Amino acid sequence: MVTYSDSGVDISLEEITVSKLASKLKPTLKNRDIITESGHFAALVKLGNKGIAMSTDGVGSKILIAKMMEKYDTIGIDCIAMVVNDLLCVGAEPIALVDYLAVETPNPEIASEIAAGLVKGAELSKIAIIGGETASLPEIVKDFDLAGTGIGFVDLDKIITGENIKGDDILIGIRSSGIHSNGLSLARKALFEKGKFKINDNVGNSRNTVGEELLKPTEIYVHPIIELLGKNFNIKGLAHITGGGFNNLKRLNKNVGFSITDLPEPQPIFKLIHQQGVPIKEMYNVFNMGIGFVVITSPEDSDNVLKALNKNVEAYEIGKVNFNSEEITITTFEDKILKY
């Protein structure tokens, strides 16, 4: 059996650490007119008749896959995707980002490849990269780390927080491109240490190698979601499915439960990881398992929302909200029912 903690990542300890940090920072919220507090996907501060959204994130250990592949021209897309997808979750349109590149030793060639990915990500999300910082930290950083902070805006009367979610609302899942930028420590432990796979081995009958599957850029959902928000639909909640899987739905509303019953078949890379001894519950507790974003809407609007999304992406009705429960239940691709 292989778990996330075996790979050096303790989710429970991370949650405690974040809670300690957030509790110390909470008094600063009184300094400005804050709309959402920490814990949501993006923070919102009121500025005139607009809500200004902010989010920050990084690429994580996907950088180590890029190093193994000697290919750095897509991780910039991941950096931007992780930030702009979070901004979308409050109904905000992403507009700009600053990046932070911390290096052990400056490498102009690698930096140029990283920049190519950042440019591509900016094009896909229609944002401007308005600045950034590069720091040489030889005694702190090994190789390099890449992160970004983004801002977006939303009219005050169009902010989506999830507080209006109620029983029988419909969950619509949007397909991920694969593993995205979460759980790579577990994936590497399972595939390369336990499974003894090489970076250039093929994934099942696929023409893609393990490295190619793990390095696939995180899907950017800006275009389909912004187009959806421009229509007159009753959108109750928006969730970016990242590390922690569908537990991310609780960031929208802790007072309801979610019943996920109709997931599409996950991509082969997830099955390959599972086959190396990662328990099925751990898989759904760590990875997106094929769904990278969730839209929550009223039953009356669900068919139209699904049709609108399927013009741009692969979307599916995957379940519904349970008002009388705070539990998340998931019917897996193995037809096992998990409870969180």
RAJO-V761867 format. One record per residue. N is the residue number from 1. RES is the residue in one small letter. SS is DSSP state (alpha for helix, beta for strand, coil for the rest). PSI is psi in whole degrees, -180 to 180 (* if undefined). Layout:
# RAJO-V761867
N:RES:SS:PSI, N:RES:SS:PSI
This chain:
# RAJO-V761867
1:m:coil:138, 2:v:coil:130, 3:t:coil:170, 4:y:coil:-40, 5:s:alpha:-30, 6:d:alpha:-29, 7:s:alpha:1, 8:g:coil:5, 9:v:coil:118, 10:d:coil:100, 11:i:alpha:-41, 12:s:alpha:-43, 13:l:alpha:-36, 14:e:alpha:-44, 15:e:alpha:-42, 16:i:alpha:-43, 17:t:alpha:-46, 18:v:alpha:-42, 19:s:alpha:-43, 20:k:alpha:-44, 21:l:alpha:-48, 22:a:alpha:-39, 23:s:alpha:-35, 24:k:alpha:-33, 25:l:alpha:-18, 26:k:alpha:-39, 27:p:alpha:-22, 28:t:alpha:-16, 29:l:alpha:-24, 30:k:alpha:-13, 31:n:alpha:-20, 32:r:coil:172, 33:d:coil:89, 34:i:beta:134, 35:i:beta:-46, 36:t:beta:146, 37:e:coil:-178, 38:s:coil:151, 39:g:coil:-28, 40:h:coil:179, 41:f:coil:-33, 42:a:coil:149, 43:a:beta:148, 44:l:beta:132, 45:v:beta:139, 46:k:beta:132, 47:l:beta:98, 48:g:coil:-128, 49:n:coil:18, 50:k:beta:155, 51:g:beta:124, 52:i:beta:119, 53:a:beta:143, 54:m:beta:145, 55:s:beta:149, 56:t:beta:146, 57:d:beta:173, 58:g:beta:-176, 59:v:coil:-26, 60:g:coil:-153, 61:s:coil:5, 62:k:alpha:-24, 63:i:alpha:-36, 64:l:alpha:-31, 65:i:alpha:-42, 66:a:alpha:-39, 67:k:alpha:-43, 68:m:alpha:-37, 69:m:alpha:-12, 70:e:coil:46, 71:k:coil:111, 72:y:coil:10, 73:d:coil:7, 74:t:coil:-17, 75:i:alpha:-22, 76:g:alpha:-34, 77:i:alpha:-44, 78:d:alpha:-44, 79:c:alpha:-48, 80:i:alpha:-41, 81:a:alpha:-44, 82:m:alpha:-30, 83:v:alpha:-52, 84:v:alpha:-33, 85:n:alpha:-34, 86:d:alpha:-40, 87:l:alpha:-37, 88:l:alpha:-28, 89:c:coil:-11, 90:v:coil:11, 91:g:coil:11, 92:a:coil:147, 93:e:beta:119, 94:p:beta:140, 95:i:beta:-30, 96:a:beta:161, 97:l:beta:147, 98:v:beta:142, 99:d:beta:158, 100:y:beta:118, 101:l:beta:111, 102:a:beta:128, 103:v:beta:152, 104:e:coil:-49, 105:t:coil:131, 106:p:coil:136, 107:n:coil:101, 108:p:alpha:-37, 109:e:alpha:-45, 110:i:alpha:-41, 111:a:alpha:-38, 112:s:alpha:-40, 113:e:alpha:-43, 114:i:alpha:-43, 115:a:alpha:-37, 116:a:alpha:-40, 117:g:alpha:-39, 118:l:alpha:-41, 119:v:alpha:-44, 120:k:alpha:-44, 121:g:alpha:-38, 122:a:alpha:-39, 123:e:alpha:-43, 124:l:alpha:-31, 125:s:alpha:-1, 126:k:coil:46, 127:i:coil:164, 128:a:beta:136, 129:i:beta:104, 130:i:beta:2, 131:g:beta:-173, 132:g:beta:-170, 133:e:beta:137, 134:t:beta:128, 135:a:beta:135, 136:s:beta:115, 137:l:coil:69, 138:p:coil:-28, 139:e:coil:-2, 140:i:coil:-44, 141:v:coil:137, 142:k:coil:128, 143:d:coil:-100, 144:f:beta:167, 145:d:beta:144, 146:l:beta:129, 147:a:beta:167, 148:g:beta:154, 149:t:beta:127, 150:g:beta:158, 151:i:beta:153, 152:g:beta:176, 153:f:beta:156, 154:v:beta:142, 155:d:beta:143, 156:l:alpha:-35, 157:d:alpha:2, 158:k:alpha:11, 159:i:coil:138, 160:i:coil:116, 161:t:coil:-19, 162:g:coil:-6, 163:e:coil:-20, 164:n:coil:5, 165:i:coil:139, 166:k:coil:172, 167:g:coil:140, 168:d:coil:2, 169:d:coil:152, 170:i:beta:137, 171:l:beta:124, 172:i:beta:119, 173:g:beta:141, 174:i:beta:135, 175:r:beta:139, 176:s:coil:167, 177:s:coil:-10, 178:g:coil:-134, 179:i:coil:-17, 180:h:coil:-134, 181:s:coil:35, 182:n:coil:144, 183:g:coil:14, 184:l:alpha:-27, 185:s:alpha:-43, 186:l:alpha:-42, 187:a:alpha:-43, 188:r:alpha:-41, 189:k:alpha:-45, 190:a:alpha:-46, 191:l:alpha:-46, 192:f:alpha:-34, 193:e:alpha:-53, 194:k:alpha:-48, 195:g:coil:-12, 196:k:coil:26, 197:f:coil:152, 198:k:coil:157, 199:i:coil:-28, 200:n:coil:7, 201:d:coil:147, 202:n:beta:151, 203:v:coil:104, 204:g:coil:-131, 205:n:coil:5, 206:s:coil:153, 207:r:coil:-16, 208:n:coil:144, 209:t:beta:168, 210:v:alpha:-45, 211:g:alpha:-43, 212:e:alpha:-39, 213:e:alpha:-43, 214:l:alpha:-27, 215:l:alpha:-4, 216:k:coil:131, 217:p:coil:147, 218:t:coil:135, 219:e:coil:136, 220:i:coil:123, 221:y:coil:14, 222:v:alpha:-52, 223:h:alpha:-53, 224:p:alpha:-36, 225:i:alpha:-43, 226:i:alpha:-39, 227:e:alpha:-41, 228:l:alpha:-43, 229:l:alpha:-19, 230:g:coil:-7, 231:k:coil:166, 232:n:coil:58, 233:f:coil:156, 234:n:coil:86, 235:i:beta:119, 236:k:beta:-32, 237:g:beta:153, 238:l:beta:128, 239:a:beta:130, 240:h:beta:118, 241:i:coil:102, 242:t:coil:-143, 243:g:coil:133, 244:g:coil:-5, 245:g:alpha:-136, 246:f:alpha:-5, 247:n:alpha:-18, 248:n:alpha:-23, 249:l:alpha:-28, 250:k:alpha:-15, 251:r:alpha:-20, 252:l:coil:-42, 253:n:coil:113, 254:k:coil:-5, 255:n:coil:2, 256:v:coil:167, 257:g:beta:170, 258:f:beta:128, 259:s:beta:110, 260:i:beta:109, 261:t:coil:-15, 262:d:coil:58, 263:l:coil:145, 264:p:coil:166, 265:e:coil:129, 266:p:coil:159, 267:q:coil:154, 268:p:alpha:-29, 269:i:alpha:-35, 270:f:alpha:-40, 271:k:alpha:-38, 272:l:alpha:-41, 273:i:alpha:-45, 274:h:alpha:-38, 275:q:alpha:-15, 276:q:coil:9, 277:g:coil:10, 278:v:coil:119, 279:p:coil:151, 280:i:alpha:-38, 281:k:alpha:-38, 282:e:alpha:-37, 283:m:alpha:-47, 284:y:alpha:-14, 285:n:alpha:-12, 286:v:alpha:-45, 287:f:coil:166, 288:n:coil:-17, 289:m:coil:35, 290:g:coil:-9, 291:i:beta:116, 292:g:beta:-15, 293:f:beta:145, 294:v:beta:133, 295:v:beta:131, 296:i:beta:125, 297:t:beta:169, 298:s:coil:154, 299:p:coil:-33, 300:e:coil:-30, 301:d:coil:-6, 302:s:alpha:-42, 303:d:alpha:-43, 304:n:alpha:-37, 305:v:alpha:-44, 306:l:alpha:-44, 307:k:alpha:-42, 308:a:alpha:-43, 309:l:alpha:-40, 310:n:coil:-4, 311:k:coil:-22, 312:n:coil:-28, 313:v:coil:173, 314:e:coil:117, 315:a:beta:150, 316:y:beta:147, 317:e:beta:117, 318:i:beta:-9, 319:g:beta:-160, 320:k:beta:172, 321:v:beta:138, 322:n:beta:118, 323:f:coil:-28, 324:n:coil:15, 325:s:coil:151, 326:e:coil:16, 327:e:coil:147, 328:i:beta:124, 329:t:beta:138, 330:i:beta:127, 331:t:beta:114, 332:t:coil:175, 333:f:coil:-14, 334:e:coil:8, 335:d:coil:21, 336:k:coil:146, 337:i:beta:119, 338:l:beta:149, 339:k:beta:136, 340:y:coil:*
